[in-house]
Amino acid sequence: MRVALYFGSFNPIHAGHQKLAEYLIDNKIVDEVWFVISPCNPLKDQRDLLDEYIRLDMLVFAIQDNPEFKACDIEFTMPIPSYSIDTLHALSTQFPDYQFKLIIGSDNALVFDQWKDYGQILKEYPVLVYPRLGYNFAEVADKYPQMQLLNSPYYEISSSQIRDSIALKKDVSQWLHPSVLQFIKDHNLYQ
């Protein structure tokens, strides 16, 4: 079983996340995509971060129709801040017959040397890189030739743009699963 581990805050999960996961499945790059919710990303500002269990609920709603997608909350029981290398090792121990691949954006690839034990990650796990606007793929390829650059489309939306739009009472229905949008409305999130 080939599994892409898609780490993120998913605050909230949106269509861009899901379309990238669908691209990986449709192009037979992996068999499943596991969305690994990070309670605390050491490289991100935590001020706007909802509780991880609320983000997990939204994630479960968003992926409920796709059997190749799984929600993974393993980092909820691990020390904070969460480091990808520790999570990768924990999952590899728990699922020894699975081949795990790490999926990151080109923005993260360019700062990959700031990740804990990044060299070990590169030795032990394939790293798939999807394009993000404004981040040079050629630079990623030069810096980390062992990373696999994906020819996926650009998904020009971010969770922060969605949060800002919700706060401004703008329509975000094209970017959110209907169940997630309803959950956000019912709980007055991101107001």
C-alpha positions, 0 to 999 in steps of 0.5 A: 500500500502506497500512502501519501501523508499530507501534513497540515493544519487544515484550518479549514480543509478546502477544495485545493487540498482535496483536488491535490489528493485526487490528483495523486490518486487519479495519476496512480502515484499513491493508493491512499492519501492520509491527511495528518492534522498537525496540532501545532506546526513549529514553522507556523503562527498559531494565533488563528488555529482552531482546536485540533478536534474541531479541525478533525471534525471538518476534515472527516466531513470533507473526505467522507465521500472518498474511500481513498482518503483517511483522516489521521490524528496520530500527532494528537498523542505525540509531543508538541510541537509535532515533527514530521520525522517523528510522525513518519517513524511512528506510522512506519512502526505502526504500519510496517507494510505500507510505503509512506510518501511525504507530500509538501508544497514547493514553499515548504520544499524551499525551507526543508532544511529548517525541518528537524532531521530533514536529511534523514527524511530524504534518505528514508521517505520519498518526498513529493512536491506540488507547485505553489505560485511564486515558488520556483520549482527549478530552485527546489530541483537544484536544492533537492534533486531527490524530491519528486516534482509533481506536474499537478495544477495550481490550486490558487486558494489558501486556508487563510484566504478562506478564513479572511473571506468568512470573517468578511462574510464573503461566499466561500461555498466553491472552496468548502465541502457543503458539510464543512461550510455548514459546520462552520456556520453552525459553530460561528467559526472564523467570525 
